[in-house]
Amino acid sequence: MNYTRIIDKIFLRIVLLIIIYIALNFYTNDLTVSILVSVGSIAVIELFIKILQQKPSKRKIKKAEILENENLHNQLILNSDEENLTLFLKAFENYNAKINGKNIEFLYEDKSYTVFLNLSFEHLTKHNLITYYKCAKALNKQNAIIFTHKVQNEVLRIIGSLDIKIKIFDDFSVYRFLKEHNALPEIEKTIKQKKDYALIFKMLFARKNFKGYFLMAIVLFLFSFITPYKLYYRISVIVLLLFCMICLIRNSKTPEQDF
């Protein structure tokens, strides 16, 4: 049993209860009403969370796929032309595809296709498109496929005016295509150097800071009963309790090393 997560959940609900109670005090001075509404709100939130947890979390799956897609494109960009040609050839192996120079050619429904790989950090431009168009014309191909990372909007505007059918796979559609054709490579995770503001955020909401925020919130909350500036003190309490919630939420799944 993970006691840390249980304690986090208990504290999270306590903090949320205090925030709702303080917020209600701005509208009513009736202590009984504030307590009942606060407890009722927590119960409704708990029920809503349980309903959400019963359904598969598509957001988590999508987030994982987006990260994998990003790592895939980084890997494709860093690969040699030969490595990428071999990789995409595997995706077209059911169509008797073959490599012809820097292109891949295959037949599908009696139509001849040529495949171009424009894998770089730069967007596919109209100049790139015209180059591939001329190459396809020289090869007597009426159908072409371009795999790329990003596409400029002007490319999409002019592609329909060409007398060759050109289909573009960019960004996530490249990942989907390779996955559906069982050609995804063993994707290496790209380690990104975190920016300074991310480190500051991590330090600001480190788990060890929860205690300080929570104690300060309690002190300010008590002072709000004896000071004429109740509004300012209670707004500060809400901000500190929100900080407490962030500390608990972002550290509830994986333990974090304190600085």
C-alpha positions, -999 to 999 in steps of 0.1 A, spaced: 0 0 0 13 34 -10 8 55 22 24 86 6 -3 87 -20 -31 81 6 -17 110 27 -15 132 -4 -52 125 -13 -63 133 23 -44 166 24 -56 174 -11 -92 171 0 -86 191 31 -70 219 12 -99 219 -14 -124 219 15 -107 250 31 -106 268 -3 -143 262 -9 -152 273 27 -132 305 24 -147 313 -10 -182 308 4 -175 332 32 -174 360 7 -211 354 0 -225 342 33 -217 346 70 -237 316 80 -212 290 93 -235 261 90 -243 268 54 -207 273 45 -197 239 61 -226 220 45 -220 235 10 -183 228 13 -187 192 23 -214 187 -4 -190 202 -30 -163 178 -20 -187 149 -24 -198 160 -58 -162 164 -69 -154 129 -56 -183 114 -75 -172 133 -107 -136 120 -104 -148 84 -99 -170 86 -130 -140 99 -150 -118 71 -137 -142 45 -149 -135 54 -186 -102 48 -203 -80 78 -202 -76 88 -238 -58 119 -228 -29 99 -213 -27 76 -243 -27 106 -266 0 123 -246 22 92 -248 17 90 -285 25 126 -290 58 121 -271 66 90 -291 58 109 -323 81 137 -314 109 112 -306 102 94 -339 106 126 -360 138 135 -341 151 101 -349 141 102 -386 157 136 -390 190 123 -375 189 91 -395 209 88 -428 190 87 -461 197 50 -464 183 42 -430 151 61 -437 147 45 -471 151 10 -456 126 19 -429 99 32 -452 105 4 -477 93 -20 -450 60 -1 -448 54 -7 -485 67 -43 -486 32 -56 -494 32 -36 -526 65 -50 -540 82 -17 -534 118 -10 -544 143 18 -539 152 39 -569 179 63 -560 166 84 -531 130 74 -538 107 44 -533 86 31 -561 56 7 -559 24 -3 -577 -10 -1 -561 -43 -9 -580 -24 -7 -613 -12 28 -605 25 36 -602 36 56 -572 69 73 -562 77 82 -525 98 111 -515 112 116 -480 116 152 -469 126 146 -433 143 176 -418 135 203 -392 125 227 -419 89 229 -433 80 214 -467 80 246 -489 64 252 -523 99 251 -538 103 215 -523 70 206 -537 78 218 -572 111 199 -571 93 167 -562 66 174 -588 93 177 -615 110 146 -604 77 126 -605 71 140 -640 105 129 -651 98 94 -638 65 93 -656 46 89 -623 11 102 -619 9 96 -582 34 107 -555 36 105 -517 57 129 -496 66 121 -460 77 152 -441 78 168 -407 59 200 -412 41 217 -442 38 253 -451 2 264 -457 9 277 -492 19 241 -502 -16 229 -493 -31 257 -514 -13 249 -546 -11 211 -544 -46 207 -558 -37 226 -590 -10 202 -601 -17 175 -627 -1 148 -605 -19 135 -574 4 141 -545 -5 129 -510 14 144 -480 20 127 -447 32 152 -421 37 153 -384 14 128 -366 2 112 -398 37 99 -404 37 82 -370 2 67 -377 12 54 -411 43 36 -399 24 22 -369 -5 9 -390 20 -7 -414 41 -23 -386 71 -3 -396 77 18 -365 114 16 -355 126 11 -320 122 47 -310 150 62 -289 138 86 -263 152 121 -268 164 137 -236 156 174 -237 174 199 -216 149 217 -194 146 254 -196 154 276 -166 117 285 -159 108 248 -158 135 242 -131 122 273 -112 86 259 -114 98 225 -102 117 240 -72 87 263 -64 63 234 -62 86 207 -49 70 183 -24 91 197 5 74 231 1 39 218 8 45 220 46 56 257 45 28 268 22 2 250 44 15 263 77 16 299 63 -20 295 50 -32 284 84 -14 313 101 -29 339 77 -63 323 80 -62 327 118 -50 363 115 -79 371 92 -102 369 122 -84 396 141 -75 420 113 -97 446 96 -82 435 62 -100 401 61 -104 401 23 -66 404 16 -56 378 41 -82 353 28 -72 358 -8 -36 352 2 -47 320 20 -65 308 -12 -33 314 -32 -12 295 -7 -36 266 -6 -36 265 -44 2 262 -42 -3 233 -17 -26 216 -42 -1 220 -70 26 205 -48 5 175 -41 -9 170 -76 24 171 -94 41 148 -69 12 123 -64 23 98 -91 60 97 -89 83 106 -60 103 137 -67 138 144 -55 139 176 -35 165 202 -41 
